[in-house]
Amino acid sequence: MKLKKKSIAAAIGIGSAMLLAVTGCSAPGGDGGDGGDTIKIGVLATSEGNLAFGMDEAKAAIGVAMEARGGTAEGGEVAGKKIEFVYAGTDGTTASAQTQVKKLVENDGVDIVLGPVSGDEGETVVQYALTVPEVTFVNGAASPVGMTLEGAENFFRFHGDSAMWMGGVGTYAHDEKGYEKIYLLAEDYSFPYDNAGGFFSEFCAAGGEITGASWVPVGTTDYATIIAQIPADTDAVYVGLGGADAASFLSQAVTNGVSKPLVGGTIAVDTTALSGDANIASAAVGMISGGPVPGGDYDTPEWDAFVAAYATQPNAFPSPSIFSILYYNSFESLLLGLEKADGDLSDGQSAFREALSGLDWTSPTGEIKLDENRQAIVTNFMNEVVTDDSGALVLSTVAQTDGVKQGTTVYDRFESCADLG
């Protein structure tokens, strides 16, 4: 069913106040807001769990943007200010994100927070942002719909949400692929709720049917039981898994003889899932999905420059992942805002936030500008997994849609089309 998540801002606010009172930690914000010469940016990204590569991808994105300005992922100078980074790793859970974001603000005294990676983390961070209005938050890759609908005027997201990313895919699956019945398999947290909700709301509206649903914990390794219970008359399986979980399922789909076509959630078809095991090709080829990552046939000067610069970064994947792309678009927007504001973080960072709100620039994946909720209006890609000349799994773009805007429906777990209204 469609449900708005409950706010935890009050609880986080009380905890923050108690921490400051008991420990004597510094007030939020570094010296950049007081006219100092250093701007301190806290970077929140996953370094453990099934998205453990998130920190490397965040650093790669930061490295690309900073190297273009003569700096590195360790620091540099922007708008006449020294840029200092403080990196904080999480395990993708809300508890870890809350601990680390509070550390960045209340102990490390950062002026700006960039991040986090994962969905539930994002909801925690935006609620915390409401309690520290003097700090600006630029989202990294977290994409639940509700994050920019909470009224946090110090929170900005320069990429789409997970429901936006699946726009058009549900109708395409039904009308063009001819899928009438689809089984739902997805991880049990906010990102897959919205991602699957965006897909199935269209698919069901087109006349499709959900033949069953399995919501699994992040980190699930054994999918044999779930594969065995997929109804025989199902036309396709929706795979709302990511990272190591998606790779595990695709491998087991091959060994367990899954012959039905697959529809991928946005991160199920990411390079982080497709680049690890050559034996998954028979399951992965033909998967359709939607998201912010263009296919291998995408060619613009901005994209080509980003891909080339990304390839030089430590621990880079064969092609940029969704996480590196989102962190780059977010961090480059942050830097463009600083440059437009001449590095001025005084007066509650008002000039900086005004600059962020007014940005309109051509990113590697298309034009980015914000709506009135500080949510990006973006370009979206519908892709299909294919093999290239070397046999590697890559994406091929089926359709591109520019100027995609956010809706207001926030999804929760659902089991059938009837649950979607």
C-alpha positions, 0 to 999 in steps of 0.5 A: 500500500502507499504510505508516508513514512513516519517522521523521526525528526523529534527523536533525532533532535532530542538525541542531538541536543543531549549529545551536545550537552553531555559531551560538550561537542562543538556546535554544527558547522566548521569555520567556513560559515564565519568567513574562514578560509576553509570549507569542511565537507563531510562525505557519508558513504557505504564502506561495509555491507552489500554496497561496501563499494559505495565509498570508493565510488564516492571518492572516485566521483569527488576525485573527478570533480576536484581534479578538474579544479587542480585538486584531489579527493583529499582536498584542494581549493574552490572559489578561493577557499581551501576544501577539506574532506572528512569521510565517514563510512556506513554499513547501509543501515539507519543506525550507522547513518545516524551515528556517522552523520551526527559525528560529521556535524557535531564532532567534526564540525563540517559545513556541508554534508554530501551523502548518503548512498542507500535509501533508508540511510537517506530518510534518516539523514533528511530527518536529521537535517531538519534539526540542524538548519545551519548545515547544508546537505547535498544528497549522494545517491539515496533515492526514496521519494519522500526525502525531498517532500519533508520540507527540509530547506537545507537539503538538496537532491541533484538526481531523480528518485527511485520511482522516477527512474522506472517511468515508462518501464512498466508500460513498456514491459506490458505493451511492448514485451507482452508480459501479462504476469510478473512475480515480484522479488525485492529487498525489504527497505525504502528504495526498492519499495519506491523503485518497484512501486514506480514500475508496478503502478504503470504495469498494473494500470496497463492491465498486468498482474502481480503473481506473488511477492517476496520481500527479502532482507538485504544480504540474502544469499540463498534464493533457491526457495524463492525461485522454486515458488515462482508460479509456472504461469508467470511471464517474467520476474521483477528483480529489485536487488542490488550489489552483491545480492543482485549478483547472487540471484542472477548466478542462482537463476542460472544454476536453478534453470530460471528460463523466464525473462527478468525485469531489473530494478534500477541497481540490479542492472548496474555494473556493480552487479553485472561485472562480477560473474561472466556465467550470469549472462544467460539470465541477465541478457534481455533484462529491461530497467530504467534509471539515471545510467545511460547505455553504452551507445550514449555519446555526449562530450560531457559523458565521454569526459566523465567516463575517461576521468572516472577510469583513472580513479582507484578501484574503478569499475569497468564502467561508471556505476550508478553510485559514481554517477549520482555522487558526481552529479551531486558533488559537481553541483555542490562545487558549482554552487560554491563557485557561484556564491564565491565561497560565501557560507555566511548568513546561514549559508543563504548565498550558497543555497540560493546558488544551488537552487538556481543551478541549471547545468549540463551534466554527463547524463543531461540537464539538471535543475531543481524544482521548488522542493530542491529535487532535481528535474532530470533525464531518464534512461530505459535500458536493456542488458546486452553483450558487447563484442567482447561478451561483457554485459552492458546496457543498451538504451531503449528510450531517453526521456528529458525533463522528468519531474518528481511525483508525490506518491511514497510507496511501502511494501505491497503484494498485489496490484490491488495494494497500489490503489 
